[in-house]
Amino acid sequence: MLRSRSENVTVIEKNEKPGRKLAITGKGRCNLTNDCDAEEFFQNIPVNSSFMYSSFYSFDNQSVKKLFEGLGVPLKVERGQRVFPVSDSAYDIVDALKSYMGRCFLNETALEILIENDKVVGVKTNKGVHRADNAVIACGGASYPLTGSTGDGYEMARKAGHTVTEIKPSLVPLTSNDKCCKSCQGLSLRNVRATVFDNKRSKAIYSETGELLFTHFGLSGPLMLTASSRMREMENARYTVKIDLKPALDEKTLDARVLSDFAKYKNKDIQNAFSDLLPRKLIPSFVEKCDLDGTQKVNSITKEQRRAVLRTLKSFEVEISGFRPISEAIITSGGVSVKEINPKTMESKLVSGLYFAGEVIDVDAYTGGFNLQIAFSTAASAAAAIAGRKD
């Protein structure tokens, strides 16, 4: 467990109240960790997972649960082993942390870590200087800047001599030039299977069943946010999302279903024959991807055309052009180089008394509570190291 709060700890917060970004996580419910085993936890960290070994084993997901339950926040485990407060309110998590911390200076922006002889001596802010022997940079990445997460930590780290790796969006909506996205915007597809194909490497890099959303700019929704974190090197036309519109049906069963619908609508235009099988908004784009004339009569459809229908039902393809801006990303990929941070203590290897925690470090994970667990584990390691110094 973390030690009790100390009046020797001061939080410098640029916003008028702390925890604004935390309050919107998990759609306002705060998926604060994942109730998985250690092996699965590390499998969900695609970037620098080994850096997390020491801090996670020192303060793991069970420690996080005990902490918040000890602070009076009952928790529950949902699908995918995601952990939420029973109240479904992220503010309960924020309030618990507020009750736990020491002094907090609001509406004050940290600008620079003050260093003398390679040691921390204080923190310069827009309102003056706070003298300190230790400082923890824990101000997030560059995603959701309206919450105050504007990349300040990267600049402070650079001024202190640290390397910051390339900053990119992760867990972010995807853009596409495919006109089906605009024509289908607002359409949510549930229980579909999305597979991301890396055209450059000629292999599938992600495949999962869930929900996605067509937007005016491309694709979004839970499946696409998760898929984006697998797309480590983005370039136009490198990735194609292949959507299985009927993942519960194998091709033989699906063919029988299509033949049944075709018999039912045999004297109708083909564009009207899919009304029982697909959302109305999707049908025009679907017909086009099948390379069919929407006014062709169902009774004139050839076997080859029917095979094209089956192929498109099992693989409705949307080519990806890029990521949406980092301001729309759930997390930031990249950050302070882990080569310059002690993984046991989170202390800088360059400056004594300087520590890092959370998203500002070059470690990021998939969705499911893993990123907040990274934040808690690294923060706990830093806190324990500082407390050990004071002792």
C-alpha positions as CSV (number, residue, x, y, z in Angstrom):
1,M,0.0,0.0,0.0
2,L,1.0,3.6,-0.5
3,R,1.9,5.5,2.7
4,S,-0.5,7.9,4.2
5,R,-0.6,11.4,2.8
6,S,2.0,13.8,4.0
7,E,2.0,17.5,4.5
8,N,5.5,17.4,3.0
9,V,3.8,16.6,-0.3
10,T,2.6,19.4,-2.5
11,V,0.6,19.0,-5.7
12,I,0.9,21.7,-8.3
13,E,-2.3,21.7,-10.5
14,K,-2.7,24.0,-13.5
15,N,-6.5,23.6,-13.5
16,E,-9.1,25.1,-11.1
17,K,-9.7,21.6,-9.7
18,P,-7.6,18.3,-9.9
19,G,-8.4,15.1,-11.7
20,R,-10.2,16.5,-14.8
21,K,-8.8,14.0,-17.2
22,L,-9.4,11.1,-14.7
23,A,-13.0,12.2,-14.4
24,I,-13.7,11.6,-18.1
25,T,-12.0,8.2,-18.4
26,G,-14.1,5.2,-19.2
27,K,-16.9,7.4,-20.5
28,G,-17.1,9.0,-17.0
29,R,-17.1,5.7,-15.2
30,C,-13.3,5.3,-14.7
31,N,-12.0,1.9,-15.7
32,L,-9.2,2.2,-13.1
33,T,-7.5,-1.2,-13.7
34,N,-7.9,-4.7,-15.1
35,D,-8.4,-7.7,-12.9
36,C,-6.1,-9.9,-15.0
37,D,-3.0,-11.9,-14.0
38,A,0.5,-10.5,-14.5
39,E,1.1,-12.3,-17.7
40,E,-2.0,-10.8,-19.4
41,F,-1.2,-7.4,-18.0
42,F,2.2,-7.3,-19.7
43,Q,0.7,-8.7,-22.9
44,N,-1.4,-5.6,-23.1
45,I,1.5,-3.3,-23.0
46,P,3.0,-3.1,-26.6
47,V,5.6,-0.4,-25.8
48,N,8.4,-1.0,-23.2
49,S,6.4,-3.6,-21.2
50,S,9.6,-4.9,-19.5
51,F,10.1,-1.4,-18.0
52,M,7.0,-2.1,-15.9
53,Y,8.0,-5.3,-14.3
54,S,9.4,-3.9,-11.0
55,S,6.7,-1.2,-10.5
56,F,3.8,-3.5,-11.3
57,Y,4.9,-6.3,-9.0
58,S,5.5,-3.7,-6.3
59,F,2.0,-2.2,-6.7
60,D,-0.2,-4.4,-8.9
61,N,-3.9,-4.3,-9.8
62,Q,-4.9,-6.0,-6.6
63,S,-3.0,-3.2,-4.7
64,V,-5.0,-0.6,-6.6
65,K,-8.3,-2.3,-5.7
66,K,-7.3,-2.5,-2.1
67,L,-6.3,1.2,-2.1
68,F,-9.6,2.5,-3.4
69,E,-11.7,0.1,-1.4
70,G,-9.8,1.2,1.7
71,L,-10.6,4.8,0.7
72,G,-14.3,3.9,0.8
73,V,-14.9,3.2,-3.0
74,P,-16.6,-0.1,-3.6
75,L,-15.5,-1.7,-6.9
76,K,-16.9,-4.2,-9.4
77,V,-15.4,-6.2,-12.3
78,E,-17.1,-6.2,-15.7
79,R,-16.6,-7.8,-19.1
80,G,-13.0,-8.1,-20.1
81,Q,-12.0,-8.0,-16.4
82,R,-12.4,-4.2,-16.4
83,V,-12.6,-2.7,-12.9
84,F,-15.0,0.2,-12.2
85,P,-16.4,1.9,-9.1
86,V,-19.8,0.4,-8.2
87,S,-21.3,3.8,-8.5
88,D,-20.2,4.1,-12.2
89,S,-18.9,7.5,-11.3
90,A,-15.3,8.5,-12.0
91,Y,-15.8,11.4,-9.5
92,D,-15.7,8.9,-6.7
93,I,-12.2,7.9,-7.7
94,V,-11.2,11.6,-8.1
95,D,-12.6,12.4,-4.7
96,A,-10.9,9.5,-3.1
97,L,-7.5,10.7,-4.4
98,K,-8.2,14.3,-3.4
99,S,-8.8,13.1,0.2
100,Y,-5.6,11.1,0.1
101,M,-3.2,13.8,-1.1
102,G,-1.5,16.6,0.8
103,R,-1.5,20.3,-0.1
104,C,-2.6,21.2,-3.6
105,F,-2.0,24.6,-5.3
106,L,-4.7,25.1,-7.9
107,N,-4.6,27.4,-11.0
108,E,-0.8,27.2,-10.9
109,T,1.3,25.9,-13.8
110,A,4.6,24.2,-13.4
111,L,7.1,25.5,-15.9
112,E,10.5,24.1,-15.0
113,I,12.3,21.7,-12.6
114,L,15.0,23.7,-10.9
115,I,18.3,21.8,-10.8
116,E,21.7,22.6,-9.2
117,N,24.7,20.2,-9.3
118,D,22.5,17.6,-11.0
119,K,20.0,17.6,-8.1
120,V,16.5,18.9,-7.8
121,V,16.2,22.0,-5.7
122,G,12.7,23.2,-6.6
123,V,9.9,23.8,-9.1
124,K,9.4,27.1,-11.0
125,T,5.7,27.9,-11.7
126,N,3.9,30.9,-13.3
127,K,3.4,32.1,-9.7
128,G,6.9,31.7,-8.2
129,V,9.2,29.0,-6.9
130,H,8.5,26.0,-4.7
131,R,11.6,24.7,-3.0
132,A,11.9,20.9,-2.9
133,D,14.4,18.1,-2.7
134,N,12.3,15.8,-5.0
135,A,9.9,16.4,-7.8
136,V,7.6,14.0,-9.7
137,I,6.5,14.9,-13.2
138,A,3.1,13.3,-13.5
139,C,1.1,15.7,-15.7
140,G,0.0,13.2,-18.5
141,G,0.7,13.4,-22.2
142,A,-0.7,15.5,-24.9
143,S,-4.2,14.0,-25.4
144,Y,-7.4,15.7,-24.3
145,P,-5.7,19.1,-23.9
146,L,-8.9,20.7,-22.7
147,T,-8.4,18.8,-19.4
148,G,-5.0,20.4,-19.0
149,S,-3.0,17.6,-20.6
150,T,-1.0,19.7,-23.0
151,G,2.4,18.1,-23.0
152,D,4.0,20.3,-20.3
153,G,5.7,17.3,-18.8
154,Y,7.7,16.7,-22.0
155,E,9.0,20.2,-22.1
156,M,10.0,20.1,-18.4
157,A,11.8,16.8,-19.0
158,R,13.7,18.2,-22.1
159,K,14.8,21.2,-20.0
160,A,16.1,18.7,-17.4
161,G,18.2,17.1,-20.1
162,H,15.9,14.1,-20.9
163,T,15.2,12.5,-24.3
164,V,11.5,12.5,-25.3
165,T,10.6,10.0,-28.0
166,E,8.3,10.8,-30.9
167,I,4.8,11.7,-29.6
168,K,1.9,10.1,-31.4
169,P,-1.8,9.5,-30.7
170,S,-2.9,6.1,-29.5
171,L,-6.4,4.8,-28.8
172,V,-7.7,7.3,-31.4
173,P,-10.3,7.3,-34.2
174,L,-9.1,6.5,-37.7
175,T,-9.5,8.6,-40.8
176,S,-10.4,7.3,-44.2
177,N,-11.0,8.7,-47.7
178,D,-13.5,5.9,-48.5
179,K,-16.8,7.7,-49.3
180,C,-18.8,5.0,-47.5
181,C,-17.7,6.6,-44.2
182,K,-19.5,9.9,-45.0
183,S,-22.6,8.2,-46.5
184,C,-22.8,6.0,-43.4
185,Q,-21.8,8.6,-40.8
186,G,-23.6,8.0,-37.5
187,L,-24.2,4.3,-38.2
188,S,-23.0,2.1,-35.3
189,L,-22.4,-1.6,-36.1
190,R,-22.5,-3.9,-33.1
191,N,-21.3,-7.5,-32.9
192,V,-19.2,-7.2,-36.0
193,R,-15.6,-8.5,-36.4
194,A,-13.0,-6.0,-37.4
195,T,-9.7,-7.2,-38.8
196,V,-6.8,-4.8,-39.5
197,F,-4.6,-5.8,-42.3
198,D,-1.2,-4.4,-42.7
199,N,-0.7,-4.1,-46.4
200,K,3.0,-3.4,-46.2
201,R,3.7,-6.5,-44.2
202,S,0.9,-8.6,-45.8
203,K,-0.5,-9.8,-42.5
204,A,-3.4,-9.2,-40.1
205,I,-2.3,-7.4,-37.0
206,Y,-5.6,-7.2,-35.1
207,S,-8.9,-8.9,-35.1
208,E,-11.7,-8.6,-32.6
209,T,-15.5,-8.6,-32.3
210,G,-17.4,-5.6,-30.9
211,E,-18.7,-2.3,-32.0
212,L,-17.6,0.3,-34.5
213,L,-18.9,3.7,-35.7
214,F,-18.9,5.3,-39.1
215,T,-18.1,9.0,-38.9
216,H,-17.7,11.8,-41.5
217,F,-13.9,11.5,-41.2
218,G,-13.6,7.7,-41.0
219,L,-14.1,5.1,-38.3
220,S,-14.4,5.2,-34.6
221,G,-15.9,3.3,-31.7
222,P,-14.4,0.8,-29.3
223,L,-13.0,-1.6,-31.9
224,M,-11.3,1.1,-33.9
225,L,-9.8,2.9,-30.8
226,T,-8.2,-0.4,-29.7
227,A,-7.1,-1.2,-33.3
228,S,-5.4,2.1,-33.6
229,S,-2.9,1.1,-30.9
230,R,-1.8,-1.8,-33.1
231,M,-1.0,0.6,-36.0
232,R,2.5,1.6,-34.8
233,E,3.6,3.1,-38.1
234,M,0.9,5.1,-39.8
235,E,1.0,6.0,-43.5
236,N,-1.7,6.5,-46.1
237,A,-3.1,3.2,-47.5
238,R,-0.9,1.0,-45.3
239,Y,-3.8,-0.4,-43.3
240,T,-7.2,-1.8,-44.4
241,V,-10.0,-2.5,-42.0
242,K,-11.9,-5.6,-43.0
243,I,-15.4,-5.8,-41.4
244,D,-17.1,-9.2,-41.1
245,L,-20.7,-8.0,-41.0
246,K,-22.0,-11.5,-40.0
247,P,-19.3,-13.1,-37.8
248,A,-21.8,-15.6,-36.2
249,L,-22.5,-17.2,-39.6
250,D,-20.1,-19.3,-41.6
251,E,-20.1,-18.9,-45.3
252,K,-22.3,-21.9,-46.0
253,T,-24.9,-20.7,-43.6
254,L,-24.7,-17.2,-44.8
255,D,-25.1,-18.3,-48.4
256,A,-28.3,-20.1,-47.5
257,R,-29.5,-17.0,-45.8
258,V,-28.7,-14.8,-48.9
259,L,-30.5,-17.3,-51.2
260,S,-33.5,-17.3,-48.9
261,D,-33.7,-13.4,-49.0
262,F,-33.1,-13.4,-52.8
263,A,-36.0,-15.8,-53.2
264,K,-38.2,-13.6,-51.0
265,Y,-37.3,-10.5,-53.0
266,K,-36.7,-12.1,-56.4
267,N,-38.7,-9.5,-58.4
268,K,-37.2,-6.5,-56.5
269,D,-34.2,-4.4,-57.2
270,I,-31.1,-5.8,-55.6
271,Q,-30.7,-2.8,-53.4
272,N,-34.0,-3.7,-51.7
273,A,-33.0,-7.4,-51.1
274,F,-30.7,-6.7,-48.2
275,S,-33.2,-4.9,-45.9
276,D,-33.5,-8.0,-43.7
277,L,-29.8,-8.5,-43.5
278,L,-28.2,-5.1,-43.2
279,P,-28.9,-1.6,-41.7
280,R,-30.7,0.5,-44.3
281,K,-27.9,3.2,-44.1
282,L,-25.2,0.7,-45.1
283,I,-27.0,-0.9,-48.1
284,P,-26.0,1.7,-50.8
285,S,-22.3,1.4,-49.9
286,F,-22.5,-2.3,-49.6
287,V,-24.1,-2.7,-53.1
288,E,-21.3,-0.4,-54.5
289,K,-18.6,-2.5,-52.8
290,C,-20.2,-5.6,-54.4
291,D,-19.8,-3.9,-57.7
292,L,-23.5,-4.2,-58.4
293,D,-26.0,-2.0,-60.0
294,G,-28.5,-1.3,-57.3
295,T,-31.4,-1.4,-59.8
296,Q,-30.5,-4.8,-61.1
297,K,-33.3,-7.3,-60.5
298,V,-32.6,-10.0,-57.9
299,N,-33.7,-12.7,-60.2
300,S,-30.9,-11.8,-62.7
301,I,-28.1,-12.0,-60.1
302,T,-25.4,-14.5,-61.3
303,K,-23.6,-17.0,-59.1
304,E,-20.4,-14.9,-59.4
305,Q,-22.3,-11.8,-58.2
306,R,-23.7,-13.8,-55.3
307,R,-20.2,-14.8,-54.4
308,A,-19.2,-11.1,-54.4
309,V,-22.1,-10.5,-52.0
310,L,-20.8,-13.2,-49.7
311,R,-17.2,-11.9,-49.9
312,T,-18.4,-8.4,-49.0
313,L,-20.6,-9.6,-46.1
314,K,-17.6,-11.3,-44.6
315,S,-15.1,-8.6,-45.6
316,F,-16.4,-5.1,-46.0
317,E,-13.2,-3.2,-46.6
318,V,-12.3,0.3,-45.6
319,E,-8.9,1.7,-46.4
320,I,-7.3,3.8,-43.6
321,S,-5.6,7.1,-44.4
322,G,-4.4,8.2,-40.9
323,F,-5.1,9.0,-37.3
324,R,-7.3,11.8,-36.0
325,P,-5.4,14.6,-34.1
326,I,-3.7,13.7,-30.8
327,S,-6.2,16.0,-29.1
328,E,-8.8,13.4,-29.8
329,A,-6.7,10.4,-28.6
330,I,-7.4,8.7,-25.3
331,I,-3.6,8.3,-24.6
332,T,-0.3,9.5,-26.0
333,S,2.2,7.1,-27.4
334,G,5.8,8.1,-26.8
335,G,7.3,10.2,-24.0
336,V,10.3,10.4,-21.7
337,S,12.8,7.6,-22.7
338,V,12.7,4.7,-20.3
339,K,16.5,4.3,-20.9
340,E,16.9,7.4,-18.7
341,I,14.6,6.3,-15.8
342,N,15.3,3.8,-13.1
343,P,12.5,1.2,-13.5
344,K,12.5,0.3,-9.8
345,T,12.2,3.9,-8.4
346,M,11.1,6.0,-11.5
347,E,13.9,8.3,-10.6
348,S,15.8,10.0,-13.4
349,K,19.2,8.6,-14.2
350,L,20.4,12.1,-15.0
351,V,19.0,14.2,-12.2
352,S,18.9,13.2,-8.5
353,G,15.5,13.7,-7.0
354,L,13.6,13.9,-10.3
355,Y,10.9,11.3,-10.8
356,F,8.3,10.4,-13.5
357,A,4.9,8.7,-13.3
358,G,2.2,7.8,-15.7
359,E,1.6,8.8,-19.3
360,V,4.5,11.2,-19.6
361,I,6.8,8.0,-19.7
362,D,7.3,6.2,-23.0
363,V,5.0,3.3,-22.0
364,D,1.5,2.8,-23.3
365,A,-1.1,0.0,-23.3
366,Y,-4.3,-1.2,-24.9
367,T,-7.7,-0.3,-23.6
368,G,-9.1,-2.0,-20.5
369,G,-7.7,-0.2,-17.5
370,F,-4.1,-1.0,-18.3
371,N,-3.0,2.6,-18.8
372,L,-4.3,3.8,-15.5
373,Q,-2.7,0.8,-13.8
374,I,0.6,1.9,-15.4
375,A,0.0,5.4,-13.8
376,F,-0.7,3.9,-10.4
377,S,2.2,1.5,-10.4
378,T,4.8,4.1,-11.5
379,A,3.4,6.7,-9.1
380,A,3.6,4.2,-6.2
381,S,7.2,3.3,-7.0
382,A,8.2,7.0,-7.1
383,A,6.3,7.7,-3.8
384,A,7.9,4.7,-2.1
385,A,11.4,5.7,-3.3
386,I,10.9,9.3,-2.1
387,A,9.6,8.1,1.3
388,G,12.5,5.8,1.6
389,R,14.9,8.7,1.0
390,K,13.2,10.7,3.7
391,D,13.4,7.8,6.2
